[in-house]
Amino acid sequence: MPMQVNVTSKVNSKAIRREQHNGREHWVVPSYTLPANVVMNGGLYPASEIDQHYSGLEGTLAPLGHPQVNGQFVSAFSPEGLNVGYVGAWNKNVKKSGNRVYVEKWIDTEVAKRTDDGKRLLERLEALEKGEDVPPIHTSVAVFLEELEANDEQKAQGASWVAKIHAMDHDAILLDEVGAATPEQGVGMMVNADLATPLKANSGALVGETYRERER
C-alpha cells in the first residue's frame, strides 16, 4: 500500500521574481527538490525512480500546505484538497538540474488575493522581496511510494529501505515551520531534502556534505 512522503526543500528567497503570464501578474518561486541516489530518513531514493516520475509534476497544483481531511492526506486535485489548499498556484518548467529536480511555482496574484491563505502567501513573498527578516518559504513534493526492503549492498551504503515511487501528486508551498504538523504515524512522513546524505560507497561529490551545503 503506497503512502505519502513529503520531500521538503528550502527556497532561495533571492530567486523569487515577478512575471506577467496570460496578461496577469504572477509570482514565481523556483526551488530544487528530489535529490537522486541519496538517503533521506533511512530511505534510498534511486535516480531511476525519480527519472521515471519527476516530469509528472509539470502542471500539477501547488497548494498551500499538504491538504488533509480528518488528519489524512488527500490529493490536491480532490474536491476537499482544492477547497482547503488552492491559492492560484501551480508547478511549471519542471526539469532535471544535475542531481536534483528544478521546479517553479507560478502564483496568480489576483487569485491568491481571494483567500486568507493566499493573502498570507502574498504578504510573505512581498516581505522576502523587501529583504525583511521573515521565515523562509519551503516547498514539499507529495510522493506516493512503497518502502521496499534494502538489499545487503544498499544496507551497507546506509539505507534501511528503498523507495518504489508510484506517483507524485503535487508540490506544496509551506509557510510555517517544516515538520510542525506531522500526520498520524503510518499515514505519511516528512523528509528534508536539504539534509539528504550520499550513499556511503560514493567517494565523489557530496561525501560529508548535505545538498544545501554543496549548493553554497
N, C-alpha and C positions, 0 to 999 in steps of 0.2 A: 504494500500500500504506500504510494508516494506521499511524502509530507512536504510542507512548505518550509524552506530555509531562506531566510532573508540575508543576502550578502550586502553589507553596508560599506560605503566609502565616503570619505570626507571630500567636499567640493573645494577646489581652489577658488576662493572668493574673487581673486583678481581676474579670473577668466570669464566672469559673468558679464553679459553685454545685453544691449537692446537692439532689436531688429524690427523692420517692417516686413510683414508677411501677409499676403492676401489683403493689402490695404489697411492692416490693423497693426497696432503696436504689440510687440511680444518681448518678453524677457527670455534670454537664452542662458541656460545653466549647463555648462559642459562638465562631464565627470568621466573618470576611468574606473572600471569595475571588473569583476570576474577574472582575476589573475589565474593563469593556467599552470598546471603541474606544480601546485603548491598545496600545503596542508593548512586548513583552517578548522579550528576546533576539533582536531583529530581526523578530519575528513580530507582525503585526497581528491582534488578536482582535476581530472585529466584534460589535457588540451583537446583530445579527440572529442570529448563530451561537449566542451564549451564550443568548439568549432562547429559542431553539428547543430547547435541550437541558438547561438547568440543573435543571428540575423532575425530571429523571430521577435526580437524586442522592437524592431522598426515599426512605428505606427501604433504601438501599444500605449495605454494610458499611463500617466504619471500622477497617481492620486497623492493627496497629502496624507501621509501615513499609510500603513497597510490596512485595508478595510477589514473589519471584523463584525460578526454578528454573534452575540452571546458568547464572546470570548473565542470564537472560532474564526480563523482566517477564511475569507471568501474572495472570489475573483473580482478584480477591479472592474470587470465588464458586466458583472451581475447587477440586477436592479439595486440591491442593497449596497453593493460596492460603489455604484455610481452616486447613490444618494448621500453616502457618508464621506466619499473621498474626492469626488471630481471637482477640480478648481480651474478647469480650462487648460490643463497641461497634458502634453503627450511627448513621447520619445521619438527622436528624429536623428538622422545622419549616423546611424549605428555602423561601426566598422571595427576591425581589429587594428590595434595600435601596439606593436611589439607583442608583449606577453599578456596584454590586457584588452579589454573591450572599451572603446570610446563611444559615448552616447550623450546626446544633448537633450535637455528638457526645454521644450518650447511652451511658454506660458502666455496665453492670450490675456492681455491686461484687462480688457473690458469684461470678459467672462469671469476672471478672478475677482473682480470687484463685486460680483453678485452675491458672494457668500462671505460669512465672517472668517472662515478659514482662508479663503482666497485673499481677503484683505490683509490678514495676518502675514501671509506669504509675501505679498507686495511690500508691506512695511519692512520686513526683514531684508528683502532684496534692495530696497532703497537705502536702508541703513548700511548694508555692506558696500553699496556703491559709493557712499559718502565716507567710507573708512571708519565708521563708528565701531565701538567695542561691543559687538553683539555676538551671540553664539553662532558658530558656523552652520551651514546647511550640509546635510548628508543626503546621499541617495541610497536606495536599498532595493536590489533586484529580488523579486519573489521567484525563487527557483523551486519547482516541484521535482523531487528526486527520491530515489531509493538509496539506502545505505547498504552497499554490498560488502561482503567480508573481504578484507585485505589479504593478499597472499603473503607468504613469508618475506619476499623481497620488499614489498610495499610496507610491511610492518617494520622491517629493518630501516626503511627510509623515514620512519616517523609517523606513518599513517595507521589509524585504527580501523578505518573503513574507507571505501571508495564510492564516490558519487556516481550514480547512474541517473542522468538527467532525463526527465520526461518532457518538461516544457518550462517556459519562462512566461509568467502571466503579465507582469508589469514591472516597472522600475519606479518606486515611490520616492517622494520628497519628504525628508524628515527635518522638522524644525526643532524638535525637543531633544533631550538627552538620549543618545543612542543606547538602546537596550533598557531604557527606563520602564517601558511597558512590554514585558515579555508574556506571551500567552501561556496557557496551562501546559505543563510538561507533556510531551507526546504530540502536541498539536503542531509544533514547529520550533525553530530556534533562530537566534540572531547570531551571525558571524561577522567579524570585522575584517574586511579585505585589506585594510591598511596594516593589519598585524599578521598577514599571511607569512608563513615561513617556507623556505625552499626545502625540497627533498634533501635529506642528509647526504645522499650519494652524489649530489650535484656539487662539483668543486668549482663551478664557474661563477657567474654573476649571482648576487643576492645572498651568498652564504654569510650568515651572521647579521643580515640586514632585513628590515621589513621593506615592503614596496614603497611605503611613504618615505622612508629614509633614502632609498635609492633614487627617488624622484627629485630630491633636493639638489 
